[in-house]
Amino acid sequence: MPVNPDLVGRAFAPTPPYLVGREKVREFARAVFADAPQHHDPDAARQLGFSDVVAPPTFAMVIQDLTLQQLLSDPDSGIVLARTIHAEQRFEYSRPIVAGDELTAQLQVTGIRPMRGSAMITSEAAMTDASGAHVVTAISTLLVGDDAS
């Protein structure tokens, strides 16, 4: 089954709130070799004007993954995980993610580009904090191969 073109414009349900923990930020920072003090030391982060440790920019993927799971598990999507690769990733921030944030994300499929039986699927996961203010939008492009790939 090819990728369902009716996915374009579809918005999935918002994720449950994700509480960003200090240790999760530290673990992620270590994993991506982000060694700046504000990622590990609350005092260093406070000296920069933040309430707690600051997540590296790619930390948004942790929350975005919850939204991509909705898309990938949709039985009508036509997406076969074994033929899917993550082709591109971008982030548009209003402010950094900080430990203590409670973030909710909502995914919308913004485009599908057919390519010789394969398809490029672009989606945007908008993340807001507990007050409803925008924090970041994570934009992903997935390449889904055809049966012959």
C-alpha positions in Angstrom: 0.0 0.0 0.0 1.5 3.4 -0.9 1.6 6.3 1.5 -1.9 7.6 2.0 -2.1 11.1 0.4 -5.1 12.0 2.6 -2.6 12.4 5.5 -1.8 15.9 4.3 -3.4 18.4 6.6 -4.2 15.7 9.2 -3.6 16.8 12.8 -3.2 14.1 15.4 -4.4 14.4 19.0 -2.1 16.3 21.4 0.3 14.2 23.4 -0.1 13.9 27.2 2.0 16.6 29.0 5.7 15.6 29.2 7.5 16.9 32.3 11.1 17.8 31.4 13.3 16.4 34.1 16.7 17.8 35.1 18.3 14.4 35.0 16.8 13.6 31.6 18.3 16.9 30.3 21.7 16.0 31.8 21.5 12.4 30.3 20.6 13.8 26.9 23.3 16.4 27.0 25.9 13.7 27.8 24.6 11.5 25.0 25.0 14.3 22.4 28.3 15.6 23.9 26.7 19.0 24.8 29.1 19.9 27.6 28.2 23.6 28.1 27.6 24.2 31.8 24.0 25.3 31.4 23.1 21.8 30.3 24.3 20.2 33.5 24.6 22.8 36.3 21.4 24.6 37.5 23.6 27.5 38.9 25.3 28.0 35.6 21.8 28.0 33.9 20.5 30.6 36.4 23.4 32.9 35.8 22.3 32.9 32.2 18.7 33.8 33.2 17.1 30.3 33.1 15.2 28.7 36.0 17.0 25.4 35.6 19.2 23.4 33.3 18.7 24.1 29.6 18.1 21.2 27.2 20.3 21.0 24.1 18.3 22.1 21.0 17.8 18.5 19.7 16.2 17.5 23.0 12.9 18.4 21.3 13.1 15.1 19.5 12.3 13.3 22.8 8.9 14.9 22.8 8.5 14.8 19.0 9.0 11.1 19.0 5.7 10.7 20.9 3.9 12.4 18.0 5.8 10.5 15.3 4.7 7.3 17.0 1.1 8.3 16.4 1.8 8.8 12.6 3.8 5.6 12.3 1.3 3.5 14.1 -1.7 4.8 12.0 -3.0 1.7 10.1 -4.3 3.9 7.3 -1.1 5.8 6.7 0.5 3.4 4.3 3.8 3.8 6.1 5.9 0.7 6.6 8.5 1.3 9.3 10.9 -1.2 7.8 11.0 1.0 4.6 11.2 4.3 6.4 14.2 6.5 7.2 14.5 9.9 8.9 15.6 12.1 6.1 15.7 15.6 7.6 15.1 17.4 10.9 14.7 21.1 11.8 13.6 23.1 14.8 12.0 26.5 15.1 12.3 27.8 18.7 10.5 30.5 20.5 12.6 29.8 23.6 14.8 27.0 24.9 13.4 24.0 26.7 14.3 24.1 30.4 14.0 21.4 33.1 10.6 21.8 34.8 8.8 22.6 31.5 5.6 20.6 31.0 5.3 20.3 27.2 2.4 19.1 25.0 3.0 18.4 21.3 0.6 18.1 18.4 1.7 16.7 15.0 0.3 17.8 11.7 1.3 16.3 8.4 2.2 19.2 6.1 3.2 17.6 2.9 3.7 14.4 0.9 5.9 14.4 -2.1 5.7 11.2 -4.3 9.1 10.1 -5.7 9.1 7.1 -8.1 6.9 5.0 -5.9 8.5 6.2 -2.7 7.3 9.3 -0.7 8.7 12.1 1.4 6.4 12.9 4.3 6.9 16.2 6.1 5.3 16.8 9.5 5.4 19.5 12.1 5.1 18.9 15.8 4.3 22.1 17.6 5.2 22.1 21.3 3.6 24.3 23.9 4.2 24.7 27.6 1.7 24.4 30.4 0.5 28.0 29.8 -0.1 27.2 26.1 2.8 29.3 24.9 4.7 28.0 21.9 8.2 26.7 22.8 9.4 24.9 19.6 8.1 23.3 16.4 10.0 20.3 15.3 9.8 19.7 11.5 10.7 16.2 10.2 10.9 14.6 6.8 10.5 10.9 6.5 11.4 9.0 3.4 9.2 5.9 2.9 10.5 3.5 0.2 8.3 1.5 -2.1 8.0 -2.3 -2.1 10.8 -2.6 -4.6 13.3 -0.5 -2.6 
